[in-house]
Amino acid sequence: MLNKQRFVLCPIHIQPVRRYRNSPVLSLLLHNSMRLRKLFLSLATACITLPLIASVNGKFDAASRLRLNTCHASRSTEHVKAFISVTDDFDASLPGVAILRRMGNIFLVHSDMQRLMAASELEGVIRISIEKDLHPDNELSAKAVGAREVAAGTEGRLPYTGKNVLVGLFDTGFDIQNPSFRDADGNNRIECFFHYPENECDAIVYDSRSIEALETENHDECHGTHVLGTIAGNYRGFIEKAITPTLSETVDGNVYSGMATGASIAAAGGILSDANIIDGVGRIIDHAKATGRPCVVNLSISDITGPHDGSDLFAASLSKLTKDAIIVMSAGNYASHLRTISKEFHTEDTSVGTFLWPVWWSLDHKGVLAIWSADENPLDLRLQFGKTDKTITMDTPISPDTEEYIIVTDDYTEGEGRPKGTADAHFSIGYTDSYIAILTDRSPSGRHCYYIAYELHRRPGGAYAPGVLVSGKPGQRVDMYLDTDWGELQGFYIPGYRNGGDDMTISSMAAAKGTVSVGAWTGLKEWPTLDNKLLNIAETGYVQGTIAPFSSFGKLIDGRTLPHTAAPGAAVISVFSTPYRQAHPEDTFFGISAQSTDLENPVYYTANYGTSMSSPVVAGSIAQWLEADPSLTAEDVLDIISRTSTVDSSVLECHERWGAGKFNALEGLSEVLARKASLSMPSTEKGKLTVLRNGNNLEIFLEGIIDFNVCLYTPAGQCLGRTNAVDGKATITTWNLINGIYIVKAGDKTQKIIL
């Protein structure tokens, strides 16, 4: 549907993206007759002036106002979900609006359009954002990050598989009955599933009994199965695995296991809107709390047009949920596309321009271009039309105070999901049945935005392109983000105009504070299939061990640099949806790299790539950590990742794209256990512990103490040796120890050391 800000599930090796459109209403008592009168007056006004609401109520964000512009009388009672932010002293009375979830001063609600407009008139309501649609944007992975060793319990350490931990995700295309998601006794590890169907006001809840009747929530998608397989797949049978295009072998299915093979699962899926995601993640966390388990949630989803500062209502809601769970986000797949421009203006360079141009195989494209200032001061904007011969043919200034500026072609046809606008003869020269809508907006943090939604059908042979010229004062910064499947930003080699690039490509969702954002690096460039093919990543720039060209990154306004870390994401082999395969037998896009030998209950494996594939690697590994220490917080996890990610030459070459480096599950677990061991060992203020390295020996001193005992422990608490001090010094030999983290305990003092 037009105007809904799209989010992206983050694989890039999937079929063309599909768009989605988008409990019971609670009766809430009014507190006084004045409010009742105000409500009815608002409803009466709404019924008459609904299509014009964008010009009279600035509490709705730009995307919502444009949607209201397209909302004709027949749809004025359409039910939607929305976010409503309120003042701290708001009395929580929203007449006729069902409150699904409250997160501090943000409500997630369900209502019709009329009542939302009435609510916007209430004192204390600050901002309303109607739900926005999203769309889809392990063998090698488990080995590459050390998860195999974590699960096997090597080096004298206990195995950690995510036991007694709940892993969750919101996605689409789940194979609910896949053997990869069952325990050793055949019980479904998916304990509950929350399904958000189209045109339904509430989720359908499947518990541990009713879930056995659910095959999938969507036979036409398979993304969720692949992601969940990476997080927690654990098929125990034998599989036929392609070694070369003409050779296969039968091996234990464990070679394609995910990270947290012993974890329990809670999932949500269906229509991918931001409101559904917040509600679904909240339900998953509620289930974890009700059963007394730690929880990690993966979201292989991204969005590009938000403010990228965590202030939008969706990101702010997500941040509040991190108080009760670890939430892992994909960084996005925008770095290899010409869709972003970031620029700080200087005295001699105070403007930048660009044009909206379709990809080479299409005349048509539609999308949203968001232009953000760095602060509350608006930038100057001019809507232009340019030609590929570097000629500017139209130049129209847009006031930052303009509520809406919408132009259409002479032959434009209005309809559902299409805004009303003014015909423009110049626009009609190069385009047919098209529109451009510009609305101004401010984020909750105060930053100014021009929100430009468009649908363009270029006339054959036409060389015209709509564009923007943005100007500002020295020191001001502009960030432009283009969200489309079929277009890009082009400068046409005009001085002062730019092509899109990699500047600030990080997903706006990943800017939610407290979440863990994950980029992707290249681990597998080609892979054989059982139908005698050798598939590969056709694009250039993919070098094993280096950052994937598509992996998004950026430095936020508040100084944070994202992503936090990177994991294998190009390509990852994981579980493929059997319901999808059965519903689409003609689809040869996904080559089968392996399959179970028990074809009565089949399990298939395919390769896919994107940050959708890298974030579940991290989420599943964090579940292993949570088994070792269920008390870990989001802050703890981020700190551990920053300290234990691997930094090698490929990371140093472009460190701004990697975050802390290559995610390392094994080193992270060692840090988790070391911290836990340190907390469990008592210490006092008496004496100062000093540990020095002298060749193959450790020399240990306790200031002011001559006689004391020393023990050397592994992070798991295993004692490797004891000794006594002689004349105030104890010596421990390290020549037979492998590199890693250890704990020295001298008297009642402890200290972590790294060999």
KEPA-706447 format. One record per residue: residue in three letters; x, y, z of N, C-alpha, C in turn. Coordinates in steps of 0.05 Angstrom, whole numbers, plus 5000, padded with zeros to 4 digits. Each point is the difference from the previous one (the first is absolute). Layout:
KEPA-706447
AlaXYZXYZXYZ/...
//
This chain:
KEPA-706447
Met501749765000498350245000501850255000/Leu499250204986501550254997500550125027/Asn502450125002500750185023500949855024/Lys499649745002500949865024503149974998/Gln501350115020502949975001500749705000/Arg501749914981500649724998502549945016/Phe499849775014502449895013500849764983/Val502449905005501149794983501049775016/Leu499049764994501449765009502649984985/Cys502149935013502750054989501549774987/Pro498849844983501649844982500250164974/Ile501949944983500050124974499949794978/His500249755007500049784980497349865002/Ile497850154995497449895001498450114976/Gln497649904997498450094977499250295003/Pro499050124978499250285003498350055024/Val500550225013498750075025497050024996/Arg498449895019497150035000499250215020/Arg498150164993499050205018497549895015/Tyr499650115024497749915016498450255008/Arg497449975002498350205011499649935029/Asn500450235012498749885016498849984975/Ser489049305325499650114984497450124996/Pro498449874998497550144998500150275012/Val498550194989500150285010498850015028/Leu501550125018499150025028498350255003/Ser498049995017498350235006501150135025/Leu501150244997501250155022498150235008/Leu499550035026498250215010501350274997/Leu498350204994501050285000499850115028/His501850195005500250105028498150245005/Asn499350144979498350245006498550074975/Ser497950165003498250074978501450174979/Met501950175008501450174981501649824980/Arg501349795010501549834983498149854981/Leu497749925010498149864983499050184977/Arg499550255007499150194980502250044979/Lys502550025010502250044982500449774981/Leu499649755011500349764984498050004977/Phe497450055006498049994979500350224980/Leu500950235008500650214981502349924981/Ser502049875012502349914984499149794980/Leu498449815009499149794982498350114978/Ala498350195006498350124979501750144980/Thr501950155009501850144982501649804983/Ala500949785012501649804986498449884977/Cys497549955004498349874979499850184976/Ile500250265004499650194978502750064986/Thr502150035016502550114989502349815001/Leu499449745001502249815002502150034979/Pro499450034974502150024980501850245004/Leu499150215016501550245003501550015026/Ile500049785015501150015027502950085000/Ala501549934979502850064999500650305003/Ser498150174992500550285000499150135026/Val498849855018498950125024501149885026/Asn501549784999500949875025502849914997/Gly501850145013502949944998500949795019/Lys498349885017500949805019500549734986/Phe498949964976500649764985502650044985/Asp501749794999502550024985499450024971/Ala502050064983499550054972498849764986/Ala501149765005498949764986497149965007/Ser499250055025497249975009498350214987/Arg500950254998498450214988499649954970/Leu502049894987499649944971498149774997/Arg500149815019498049784999497250105004/Leu499750195019497450115005499050164976/Asn501850114985499350154975498749814980/Thr500949755000498949804981497649855011/Cys499250075025497949845013497350134994/His498649894980497450104992497949925020/Ala497650114997497949965019499449705005/Ser500249844979499349715003502049865018/Arg502450125004502049885017500450155026/Ser498350195006500350155025499749845025/Thr498749774998499749835023502049764999/Glu501950014982502049794998501549985027/His500449765010501449965025503049964995/Val501650135016502949994997501249995028/Lys502549925001501650035025501650264997/Ala500750115023501550255000501550035026/Phe502250174999501450085023499150285008/Ile499550045026499250265010501950075023/Ser501550224998501650095022498550225015/Val500350015026498550195017501950125020/Thr499150215013501550135021500149835024/Asp501950055018500349845024497650015018/Asp498550225000497750025018497449934986/Phe500149874977497649924985498449805017/Asp497450035001498349835018499249734988/Ala501249934976499649744988497249954991/Ser498450204995497349974989500050064970/Leu499649794984499950034971497349894991/Pro497950164999497349904996499749844974/Gly498949765003499449844976502449874988/Val502350035012502549894989500949775017/Ala500649774987501049775015502950025005/Ile500949995025502850015006501149725001/Leu501849944981501249734999502349975018/Arg501650215003502449985017500950295007/Arg500950035025501150265007502949975007/Met501750174989502950005005500850285009/Gly499750055026500650275010497950194990/Asn500950214986498150204989499349954971/Ile500449754991499249924973497949785002/Phe497750044986497949804999500149874972/Leu499749744999499449864976497049955000/Val498550104981497149995001498849884974/His497449945002498549914977497550164999/Ser499450124976497750184998499450044971/Asp497750144995499450084972501150294997/Met500150094975501250254993498650235015/Gln497449995001498550225012500850045030/Arg500149785014500750025029502950085004/Leu501749934982502850095002500150304997/Met498450114981500050294997498850135024/Ala498049885012498850115024502150005023/Ala501549785001502149985021502150214996/Ser500650074975502150204995499250285011/Glu497450045005499150265010500350015031/Leu500549775013500150005029502550145010/Glu499750155022502250125012501949795012/Gly502550024995501949805010501049814979/Val498549984978500949834977502150164984/Ile502349884997502250144987500349934971/Arg499949744994500549904972498649744995/Ile499149974976498749754991501349904975/Ser500749745000501349884976498449754993/Ile498550014978498549764991501949794991/Glu499349755004501749774994501150024971/Lys502549914997501350024975500849724991/Asp499649944974500649734990503049964997/Leu500749745001502749914997500149814976/His502449934991500249794980502749875002/Pro500349764991502649865003502350144987/Asp501650085015502750094991501949755004/Asn516547015099501350155019502449855009/Glu500149884980502449845005502450185003/Leu500550164980502450185001499850205022/Ser497650115005499750215020500749895028/Ala499049775007500549895026502949955005/Lys501449914979502949955002501550265002/Ala499250194984501550254998500150165026/Val497850005015499950165024500749845025/Gly500549744998500749845023497749885014/Ala497650014989497649895013500149705002/Arg501449864982500349715001501549935026/Glu502250145006501549945024498450065025/Val498450214999498350075023498049785006/Ala498849904978497949795003501349735008/Ala502549954991501249755006501349995027/Gly500550235012501250005027502949924999/Thr501550114981502949934997501650145021/Glu502649935002501950125018499249975029/Gly498849775007499249955027497650165010/Arg498750144982497750175007497449854995/Leu498150065017497349884996498950094973/Pro498349834987498750094975497750195006/Tyr499750204983497850195002498550014974/Thr497449925001498349984977497650185001/Gly499850185019497650165003497949875017/Lys500649795014498149875017498950195021/Asn497349985004498650185020500150294991/Val500450054974499950274989497850004979/Leu498650224998497950034979501150184978/Val500149894975500750174977497450074986/Gly499850254991497650094986500750154975/Leu498150034982500350164976497350074988/Phe499950234986497750074984501049994971/Asp498649844984500949964972497749904984/Thr500549894977497949904982500949754986/Gly498149814996500649754986501349795018/Phe498649925021501049805019499149724993/Asp501849815001499349724998499749895029/Ile497650025010499649965029500649715008/Gln499549814982500349725007502649884992/Asn501950164991502649904991501449845022/Pro501149774994501549845020502350155013/Ser501050214986502250155011499250165025/Phe497450035005499150155022498749835021/Arg500849745002499049825020502249905018/Asp499349925024502049905018500549704996/Ala501749885016500849724997497749815003/Asp497950095014497649835004497850054979/Gly500650184981498150054979498050225006/Asn500350145023498250225007500850254986/Asn498050164992500550244986501350215019/Arg502350104993501350205016498850274997/Ile498350044980498550254997497749995019/Glu500350125023498049985021497550174995/Cys500350224986497750164993500650164974/Phe497950064986500350144975497750214999/Phe500750254994498150224998499750084971/His497749944988499550054972498450254996/Tyr501050194983498750254995499049994971/Pro497649904995498949994973499350274989/Glu499750014974499150254987497150065008/Asn499550265004497350105007498949885026/Glu501749915018499249915026501050195021/Cys498450065020500750205020501849895022/Asp500249745003501549895021501449754991/Ala502049915015501649764993498449755006/Ile500349804984499049735006502249865015/Val499449905024502049895018499949694998/Tyr502249884994500349715000501849925024/Asp499049835017501649915023501249734993/Ser501249875020501549754995498249784990/Arg497450015004498249804990498950064973/Ser498950244997498750084975502050044977/Ile502650045007502050054979500549764982/Glu499349765010500449764984498250004975/Ala497950175000498250014977500950214980/Leu502150165006500850214982502549924984/Glu499749994974502249934982501850244995/Thr498950224993501450254995498050235000/Glu500950245005498250234999500050124972/Asn501949914983500250124973501549804981/His498549884982501249804982501750144978/Asp499850274998501450144978502550135010/Glu500849955024502550125011501649785014/Cys502650045003501749805012502250135017/His500050265003502150155013500349925030/Gly497749985014500049945028501249735007/Thr499549804983501149735004503150014999/His501150134980502950024997501250145024/Val498850225008501150155023499949835026/Leu497749875004499749845025501949764999/Gly500549894976501849784998502850085009/Thr500950254993502650095008500150055030/Ile497850105012500050055029500049745015/Ala498349814992499549785019499449734986/Gly500549974974499549754987501749775011/Asn498849765002501649785013499249724989/Tyr499649984973499349754989502049785007/Arg499049775010501849795010500449764982/Gly498550004977500249774983502350024980/Phe500049824980502050014979499150164976/Ile501850144987499450164977501849934977/Glu499050054976501749984976500950284993/Lys502650035000501250274997501750014975/Ala499550214984501550044975502950095007/Ile501949864988502850075004501050154976/Thr499349904976500550144975497349984984/Pro499850134978497649984984499349714991/Thr502049825001499549734991500549795022/Leu500650095024500749815021498750085026/Ser498849815014498850055026500849785019/Glu499550055026500749805020497850015022/Thr499749785014498149985022501550065026/Val499050205015501450085025497950055022/Asp500950035024498350075023498950284995/Gly497450035004498750264996501050225018/Asn501649935020501150205018501850204986/Val501049934976501950184987498550264992/Tyr497449994998498550254994498450105023/Ser500749925024498650115024500450305003/Gly498150125013500250295006501750045026/Met499650225012501650075023499049885026/Ala497550075008498949925025498249764997/Thr501349774997498549754993498249905023/Gly500550105024498449915022498050205010/Ala499850234987498250215009497149944994/Ser498250115016497250004993499450244982/Ile497749994986499550204979497250125004/Ala499850264996497450144997500250174976/Ala498149994982500150154975497550154995/Ala500250214983497850164991500350054971/Gly497850004985500250054971497450084989/Gly500150064974497650104986500550264987/Ile498150185001500350264987502250165014/Leu502050084985502450135012499650305001/Ser498750095022499850285005501650065026/Asp500850255003501550075024498349955026/Ala497450064998498349965023499849705007/Asn499649834980499949725005502649905012/Ile502350104991502649915011500250075029/Ile499350255008500250075028498149835017/Asp497649954990498149835015501049715002/Gly501149904977500949725000502549965018/Val501950194998502449985017499150025030/Gly498250185005499050035028498849745010/Arg498449874983498849755008502149785005/Ile502049994983502249815004501450055027/Ile500650255006501350065025498149945024/Asp497550054997498149935021500049705006/His500249844978500149715004502649925015/Ala502250134993502549935013499850075030/Lys498950235006499850095028498149825016/Ala497849914986498149835014501149735006/Thr502049914984501249745005502750025013/Gly500850245008502450045015502649944986/Arg500250084974502449944985501150254987/Pro502650024996501250224985499249984971/Cys500150224985498950004973501850174982/Val500449904975501350154979498249994976/Val499550234987498250034977501650104976/Asn499649874977501350084975498050144982/Leu500850224988498450144980501750044975/Ser499649834980501550034975498450184982/Ile499750255008498350204987501550265001/Ser499550174980501350265000498250214987/Asp500650255006498650224987501950234996/Ile499850154978502050194993499250295003/Thr497450065002499250284998499650145027/Gly500249865022499650125026502150205008/Pro499850125023501950215008502849905008/His500249745005502649885007501250115026/Asp498350075018500950095026498649865024/Gly498249814993498649855021497650155012/Ser499350234989497950165011497249944989/Asp499849874976497449944989498649805019/Leu497350004998498549855020500549704999/Phe500549904977500649714998502749945013/Ala502150154994502649955012500050055030/Ala498550205008499850065029498649775014/Ser497949894988498649775012501849765001/Leu501649954979501849785000502150025022/Ser501050255004502050045021498949935028/Lys497450075004498849935026499949705004/Leu499649854979499849715002502749875006/Thr502250154995502749885006500549995030/Lys498350115016500349985029499549715010/Asp498549854983499249735008501149784982/Ala501450074979501149804981502350124984/Ile501649824989502150094982498850004972/Ile500050224986498950024974502250054979/Val500149834981502250004979498850094974/Met501250194987498950124975502049974977/Ser498949954976501750014976500650294993/Ala502450054990500950274994498850114975/Gly499149834982498950094974501849934977/Asn498950004976501449924976500250234980/Tyr500450245009499950234982502750114990/Ala502249895010502650124994500849974971/Ser498949814986500849964972498050134980/His498250175011498050124983500450315000/Leu499150134978500350294998497650145013/Arg499749975026497550095013500450195023/Thr502450075008500450185023502150214993/Ile499650245012501950224997500250135028/Ser502350045009500550155025502150214995/Lys499450255009501950224994499850215021/Glu502350105009500150235018500950244983/Phe498450225002500550234984502350175011/His501550124982502350175007499750284987/Thr501650185007499750284990499950014970/Glu501749854986500150014971498349784987/Asp498549855016498549774990497549965016/Thr497950144993497650015017497549874987/Ser500449824981497749874987500849734988/Val498149834996500449754987497449924986/Gly500249904976497649924985500249714991/Thr497749894993499949734989497349964986/Phe499849784984497649954985499049725004/Leu497449964999498749745002499949874973/Trp501449774997500249884974499549705002/Pro498549884982499449715002502549834994/Val500049765010502149814992499849954970/Trp502149904989500250004970497949834986/Trp498949805015498149824986497150095003/Ser499550245011497250085005499650294993/Leu497650064991499250284996498550105024/Asp499149825017498350085023501449955026/His499550185019500949945028498350185019/Lys499849905025498650145021501649975025/Gly499750185019501449985025499750255016/Val501950035019500150235018502950105002/Leu500350254998502650135005499750175025/Ala501549945021499950155025502550175002/Ile499650265006502350195001500050115029/Trp502049935015500150085029502250215005/Ser499350205015502050185011501249885025/Ala502250105009501349895024498850115026/Asp498450214998498950125024497250124993/Glu499050175017497350114996499950214978/Asn502350104990500150204980499649884972/Pro497850084986499549874974502050084979/Leu500349834980501650064977498350124978/Asp501250134981498550114977499849784979/Leu497649974989499549794980498850124975/Arg500949914977498950084974499449744985/Leu497549984990499349784983500750074971/Gln501549834987500950064973499349784981/Phe500050074975500049794979502550054983/Gly501449784996502550024985499949814976/Lys501850044982500349824977502749885000/Thr500349774989502549864999502250164985/Asp499150214985502050174987501050235018/Lys499449975026500950195021498450265000/Thr497650004988498450245000497949995022/Ile499850215016497950025021497750154987/Thr497749864999497750114986497850115018/Met500149945026498150125019501450025027/Asp499450225014501350045026498050145018/Thr498849855019497950105017500849985029/Pro500150235014500749995029497749885016/Ile500749855021498049885018500550125028/Ser497950125010500350125027500149795021/Pro501850035020500149805022497550005017/Asp498350204997497550015015497749884985/Thr500549914975497849894984499049745012/Glu497449985004498949755010500149784978/Glu499350074976500149814978500250154973/Tyr501649894982500250104973499949754982/Ile497849984985499549754984499450094971/Ile501649904982499550054971499549734986/Val498350014980499349764984500250074971/Thr500049794983500050054971497150054991/Asp499850114976497450074989498149764998/Asp501149764995498349774996499949835026/Tyr500650125022500149855026497249915008/Thr499849755009497449895010500249955030/Glu498150125014499949965029498849725006/Gly500749905023499049735008501049945027/Glu499349765009500849925027503149995002/Gly501050135020502850015004501550204984/Arg498550184985501350214984499150275010/Pro501850195005499250255012498750194980/Lys498650205010499050214983502250214996/Gly500150114976502050204994499250194978/Thr501850184994499550204979501549934975/Ala498650004977501349934975502250204993/Asp502249904990502350164992500849934972/Ala499850204982500649964971502849914996/His501950125014502849934996500549715008/Phe498949925022500249725010499049814978/Ser497950084986498749834981501649964975/Ile502050164995501649974976501449745000/Gly501249935022501749755001498649765012/Tyr497750045013498849795016497049984995/Thr498949765005497249954996498949875025/Asp497550095008498649885023501849985025/Ser501350225007502050005021499450225020/Tyr501349985023499850215021502650035015/Ile500450235012502150055019498850155023/Ala500349905025498950125023502250075020/Ile500150255009502050095019498650105025/Leu500749885023498950085025502450065019/Thr499650205017502150055020499349875026/Asp502149945016499649855025502350075019/Arg499549935025502150025020500149745016/Ser502349905006500249765017499550085029/Pro499449815017499750065029502450145012/Ser502449974988502350135010500250294989/Gly498250084983499950274990501250044972/Arg501349804989501350034974497950044978/His500750174981498150064978500449804977/Cys497849944986500049814978498250094978/Tyr500949964975498350014976499449714992/Tyr497549935000499249724994498850014971/Ile501349874981499250024972499249724991/Ala497449964996499049754989499350044971/Tyr500549804983499550044972499349734986/Glu498650034978499649784982500450114972/Leu501949894985500950114975499849794978/His498650084978499849844976501250164977/Arg502449954994501450174980499149934972/Arg499650214984499249954972502449884985/Pro499649814982502249884985501650214985/Gly502649985003501750204987500450255016/Gly498550045021500250255015502750015016/Ala501150245001502650035013499750185025/Tyr497550045009499550175023500249845026/Ala500950135021500149875026499450215022/Pro498349945019499650185022502349985019/Gly500750235012502350005018499650215022/Val502050015017499950205022502750145002/Leu499950255008502450155007499750095029/Val501849915017499850065029502350185007/Ser499350225014502050195008499850055030/Gly502350095012500050065028502350185007/Lys500150085025502150185010502549835005/Pro502450125000502449865007499749875028/Gly500849755001499749855025497649835001/Gln497950064984497649834999500649744985/Arg498549795007500449744987497449914988/Val500149864977497649884989500549704996/Asp498049845006500049724994497649934983/Met500549884977497849924982499949704998/Tyr497649895002499649714998497849944980/Leu500649834981498149924980499149725005/Asp497449965003498949735004498449924975/Thr501149834984498649904976501349754991/Asp498649844985501149764988501050044972/Trp499150224987500550024971501250274992/Gly501350145019501250254993502550065015/Glu501350224994502550085012500350304998/Leu502050105014500750294999502250044980/Gln499650184981501950054979500650304998/Gly502650064996500850284997500350104972/Phe499949824980500250064972502650174993/Tyr502049985017502550144996499750304999/Ile497950105013499650295002501650105024/Pro501650214997501550105023498250065024/Gly500749915024498450055024497949795005/Tyr499749814981498049785003501549745003/Arg498849815015501449765007498349754995/Asn501549784993498749745001499749915029/Gly498149825005499849885027502549845006/Gly500549955025502349855008499649845026/Asp502149965014499949845025499750165025/Asp499950274997499950175023497549945017/Met500449945025497849965019497949804990/Thr500949764992498149804990498949835023/Ile500950035024499049845022497050025003/Ser498749785006497150005004499250195023/Ser497850154996499050175022499149845023/Met498949764995499249825022502349935018/Ala502449964988502349925015500950225019/Ala499150244996500750225018498549995026/Ala498149825003498649975026502049945022/Lys500150175020502049975021499649745016/Gly502249875006499849755015499949754983/Thr499550034974500049774982502949944990/Val500449764990502549914989499850004970/Ser501550164986499850014970502349844988/Val499449854979501949814989500350044970/Gly502550044991500650014972500849724990/Ala500849984975500549734988502850004986/Trp501449785003502449964985499849754982/Thr501749984981499949794980501449755010/Gly498549785002501249755009500049794978/Leu497950014983499649794980499150134974/Lys501749994980499550134974498549824980/Glu500449745002498649824982499449745015/Trp498049864989499149755014498749824979/Pro500549745003498749814981497249935009/Thr498449904981497349925006499649714991/Leu497949875010499449724993499049974972/Asp499350224986499149974972502250084981/Asn502549945008502450014983500650294991/Lys499750195018500750284995502150105020/Leu501550204992501850145018499050295000/Leu498750075022498950275002502150185013/Asn499850264995501950195011498850275003/Ile501350185014499250285002501150144975/Ala498350084982500850094974501350285002/Glu499250165019501050275001503050015007/Thr501450214992502850025006500450125028/Gly502449985010500650125026499949815024/Tyr499249754995499749805022502649855003/Val501550055021502549865005499849875028/Gln500649745001499749855025501550145023/Gly498650025022501250125024499750305001/Thr499050134979499750295000497150085002/Ile499550255007497350105003498449974974/Ala497549925002498349974976499450274989/Pro500150044973499550264989497350125007/Phe498049845005497350115006499750085029/Ser501849925018499750045029499950295008/Ser497850095012499650285006501650095025/Phe500650265001501550115022499550305001/Gly500950135021499850295002500550115027/Lys500650265002500350145025497650175005/Leu498749955023497550145007500550285010/Ile497950165001500250275010501150025028/Asp499349805017500950005027502849895004/Gly501449944978502749915001500449705000/Arg497949855003500249704999500749924972/Thr501749794998500749884974498949724999/Leu498549944979498749744997500949874974/Pro500149744998498949805019501949965024/His499249845020501649945022502149794994/Thr499349824982501849784993499049894973/Ala501549804989499249884975500349695003/Ala498349864985500149715001499749894971/Pro500649754995499649894973497250044990/Gly499750124976497450054989499949964969/Ala502249934989500249964971501949774994/Ala499049774994497249925003499849805023/Val497649955009499549835023498149774991/Ile500749765006498349774994498349935024/Ser497449994997498249955022497549864991/Val498149965018497649844994498250154980/Phe498949854982498250114980497149915006/Ser498150174995497249935007498849784981/Thr499349785012498749794985497350084989/Pro498350145016497450094988500450184976/Tyr502150185000500550164977500849834976/Arg501749815005501049834978497749844988/Gln498249905017497749854990498050184985/Ala499750255009498150184987501250124974/His502649994997501350124976502049804988/Pro499049774990501949804989501550104976/Glu498950204986501250114976502350195006/Asp500250095025502050205007502749885003/Thr501850064981502749905000502050215010/Phe498950235009501850215009501849915024/Phe498749855018501549905023501149724994/Gly502649984997501249744995500349855027/Ile499349745000500249845024502849895003/Ser501450095021502749915005500249745016/Ala497949945015499949755015497149945007/Gln499449755005497349925009500249755017/Ser498049975017500049765018499649754983/Thr501149785010499649754986497249885006/Asp498750105021497249935007498250194986/Leu499149934975498450194984497149985007/Glu499149825018497350015010499650245018/Asn502150085013500050245018502350174992/Pro499950144977502450114987501050255014/Val502650034998501450245008501850084977/Tyr499850254991501650104978501850235010/Tyr502350034986501850225007500750154975/Thr500050275003500750174977501950235011/Ala501350134981501750235007498550264995/Asn500550195016498950274997502050205011/Tyr499850254992501950195011498750285004/Gly501150145020499050265009500550025029/Thr499550245011500350035029497749865015/Ser497949924985498049825011501249745009/Met502249914987501349755007502150035021/Ser501150245003502250045020498950065028/Ser497850145003499050065026499149755016/Pro498749804987499349765016502449845009/Val502350034986502549885010500650115028/Val499850265003500650135025497949945021/Ala497450014991497849955019500249725012/Gly500549804983500249735010502449965019/Ser502250144994502449985017499550135027/Ile498550235000499350135025498349825017/Ala498349844988498449805015501949815015/Gln502249924987501949835014501250145024/Trp500650264997501150165022498050015023/Leu497450044992497950035021499749745016/Glu500549774987500049765016502250005021/Ala502350104992502250025019499550205022/Asp498850224993499450215020497350134993/Pro497849915011497450104994499650295008/Ser501850115016499650285010501150214981/Leu501149914977501250204981497850194991/Thr500850264999498350214990500950084972/Ala498350164987500850104973502650165002/Glu500350155021502550165004502449815003/Asp499649785015502249805004500849894973/Val498049924984500549874974501550184982/Leu499250254998501350194983502950055009/Asp500550005026502750045010501749754993/Ile498949775004501549754994500749994970/Ile498150064983500550004971502350204994/Ser499950235012502150214994502849905009/Arg500149835020502649915010501049754987/Thr498249844989500949734991499849964970/Ser498950184985499949974971502849994989/Thr500549844979502749964989500750244981/Val502350105004501050224982502449894985/Asp499649964974502249914983500550214978/Ser501649934981500850204979497750094984/Ser498049834994497750084985498350205015/Val499949975027498550195016501450275001/Leu502750005002501550245002499950164974/Glu499649874977499950134974497650194998/Cys497849935012497650174999498449975026/His501350095022498949945027497350135004/Glu499450224986497450135004497649834992/Arg500549804984497849834990499649755017/Trp501949945018500049755016498950045028/Gly500050245010499550025029502449915015/Ala499649825020502249905016501749804985/Gly498949894978501549794985498349764994/Lys501249774996498649764994499049875026/Phe497449965001498849885024501349745006/Asn500649965026501449765009498549885023/Ala498449794995498349885020501749875022/Leu502249874992501749865020501350195019/Glu501350214989501250205018498050145017/Gly497650054988497950135016499149835023/Leu499849734996499249825022502250005021/Ser502550004992502250015020499850255017/Glu499350224988499750255015497649985019/Val497849884990497649965017500749845025/Leu501449784995500749825023502050135018/Ala501950154989502050145017498750205018/Arg498150154989498650195017498349865022/Lys498849794992498449855020501849885022/Ala502349894992501849895019501150225019/Ser500650234989501050225016497950095021/Leu497550004992497950085018499549805022/Ser500649744994499449795019502349965020/Met502350124994502349975018500250255018/Pro499949965027500150235018502750145000/Ser500050255006502550155002499650215022/Thr502250095011499950215021502050224991/Glu500050215016501850224994502949955009/Lys500449795016502749955011501949914978/Gly502350154997502049924980499250074972/Lys502050054983499650064972501249774984/Leu498349884982500949784984501350104975/Thr502449904995501550074975500849744987/Val499549974974500849774984501850094977/Leu502449904999502050084980500749764983/Arg500550044975500949794981503050014998/Asn501349785006502949984999500749754984/Gly500450034973500549774983497649815001/Asn500549755007497949805001498749995028/Asn500650195017498950005027498350245006/Leu498149965018498550225012501150045028/Glu500650255007500950065027497850165014/Ile499149905023497750125014500950115027/Phe499150255005500750135025497550115014/Leu499949995026497950135016501550205018/Glu499550254995501450215014499749985030/Gly502249995015499949995028499549725012/Ile499849804983499449735010502249814989/Ile501249845018502249824993499049724995/Asp498149915016499149724998497249994989/Phe499649894976497349984988500049774980/Asn497649904995499549784980499250124974/Val500649874978499250094973498849764985/Cys497850064986498749804983499650134972/Leu500349844979499550094973497549854990/Tyr498050154990497549894991499550054971/Thr498449834987498950074974497550185005/Pro499050134980497650175004497649835010/Ala500049744994497849835010500349925029/Gly502350085012500449935028501649755005/Gln501249884979501649765004502850085009/Cys500949895023502650065011502249854984/Leu501950164989502249884985502549955016/Gly500150125024502449965017500050185024/Arg501549925020500250165025503050025007/Thr500650215014502750045011500050195024/Asn502250015014500250185023502250204995/Ala499650245012502050214997502549945016/Val502250084990502649985014501250285002/Asp500350105024501050275004498350214986/Gly497449965000498250204989499549984970/Lys501149794987499649974971499349714994/Ala497949974984499249744990500549984970/Thr500849774991500749964971498449774989/Ile498750054977498549804985501149984972/Thr500649764991501049954973497750004980/Thr500450134977497950024980500749874973/Trp502449884998500849894974498149794989/Asn498649865017498249794990497150094997/Leu499550265003497350114997499550114972/Ile497649954990499350114974499250305004/Asn500150154978499250285002497050025008/Gly499450205016497350045009499850175025/Ile497749995013499450155024500149825024/Tyr501350095022500249855024499550185024/Ile499549875023499550155025502149925020/Val501450205011502049965021498650075027/Lys500149825020498950065026502349975020/Ala500750235013502250015020498750095026/Gly500149825020498750075025497050034994/Asp498950245007497250054994499750214977/Lys502150034984500050184978499949844974/Thr498650114980499949874973500750204979/Gln501149904977500650174978499849844974/Lys498850114980499949874973502550074985/Ile501149794987502450044983499549884972/Ile501450104981499749904972502849914991/Leu500249754993502549894989499849994970/
//
